[in-house]
Amino acid sequence: MSDMADEEIVRTVRGFAAMQAEREKLAERVAALRTAVSPEDVAERDRFGEAMAKMDAKLLLESVEVLDRMGMTVAAQACSYMAEKEGLATAACPTTRATDPSDKP
């Protein structure tokens, strides 16, 4: 089922929790600047928004890989599907590639 040891799973979950916390801080900053009108504030909001989007992409792509390694194929496929819809590459996940129904003739 899973090639990951319990310790590796715990480290991975803690890493995801840290990334999610960082993303939430970025989201709070973007929300605080939602009504920005000065060019400086608009530029700051855009910078934080771009950083948040990059963190979202990182979380999604890493979810595909980690879920696949944990043997959670359906969850990995769901994340892979969402990543593809977002225009992100997910070829690094062999299980989702091997079982993708669109690969069949």
C-alpha positions in Angstrom: 0.0 0.0 0.0 2.5 2.6 1.1 6.2 2.9 0.5 6.4 5.6 3.2 7.5 4.9 6.8 5.3 6.4 9.6 8.1 8.9 10.4 8.2 10.1 6.8 4.4 10.5 6.8 4.6 12.6 10.0 7.4 14.7 8.5 5.4 15.2 5.3 2.2 16.2 7.1 4.1 18.6 9.3 5.7 20.1 6.1 2.3 20.5 4.5 0.9 22.1 7.7 3.8 24.6 7.7 3.2 25.4 4.0 -0.5 25.8 4.6 0.2 28.2 7.6 2.4 30.2 5.3 -0.3 30.3 2.6 -2.9 31.5 5.2 -0.6 34.4 6.2 -0.3 35.4 2.6 -4.1 35.2 2.2 -4.6 37.4 5.2 -2.3 40.0 3.8 -4.0 39.9 0.4 -7.4 40.3 2.1 -6.2 43.2 4.2 -5.1 44.9 1.0 -8.3 44.1 -0.9 -9.4 47.7 -1.0 -6.0 49.1 -1.7 -6.0 52.3 -3.8 -2.4 53.6 -3.7 0.0 52.3 -6.3 2.3 51.0 -3.5 -0.5 49.1 -1.8 -1.8 47.6 -5.0 1.7 46.5 -5.9 2.1 44.9 -2.5 -1.2 43.2 -2.8 -0.2 41.8 -6.2 3.1 40.5 -4.8 1.4 38.8 -1.9 -1.3 37.4 -4.3 1.4 36.0 -6.6 3.2 34.4 -3.7 -0.1 32.9 -2.5 -0.8 31.5 -6.0 2.7 29.9 -6.1 2.2 28.4 -2.7 -1.2 27.0 -3.9 0.5 25.4 -6.9 3.3 24.0 -4.7 0.8 22.4 -2.3 -1.2 20.9 -5.1 1.7 19.4 -7.0 3.3 18.1 -3.8 0.0 16.6 -2.8 -0.1 14.6 -6.0 3.3 13.1 -5.4 2.9 12.4 -1.7 -0.6 10.9 -2.0 0.7 8.6 -4.7 3.7 7.5 -2.6 1.3 6.8 0.3 -0.8 4.6 -1.9 -3.7 6.9 -2.0 -4.1 6.7 -5.7 -7.7 8.1 -6.1 -6.8 11.1 -4.0 -3.6 11.6 -6.0 -5.6 11.3 -9.3 -8.1 13.9 -8.0 -5.3 16.3 -7.2 -3.6 15.6 -10.5 -6.9 16.4 -12.3 -7.2 19.7 -10.5 -3.5 20.5 -11.3 -4.0 19.8 -14.9 -7.1 22.0 -15.0 -5.0 24.8 -13.4 -2.4 24.3 -16.2 0.2 22.7 -13.9 2.3 19.7 -15.0 1.8 16.5 -13.0 3.8 14.0 -15.1 5.9 13.3 -12.0 3.2 11.0 -10.6 3.6 7.6 -12.3 0.4 6.1 -10.8 -1.9 8.8 -11.9 -0.3 8.8 -15.4 -0.6 5.0 -15.6 -4.2 4.9 -14.6 -5.4 8.1 -16.4 -8.6 7.0 -18.4 -7.8 9.6 -21.1 -4.6 7.6 -21.9 -6.8 4.7 -23.2 -7.7 4.5 -26.9 
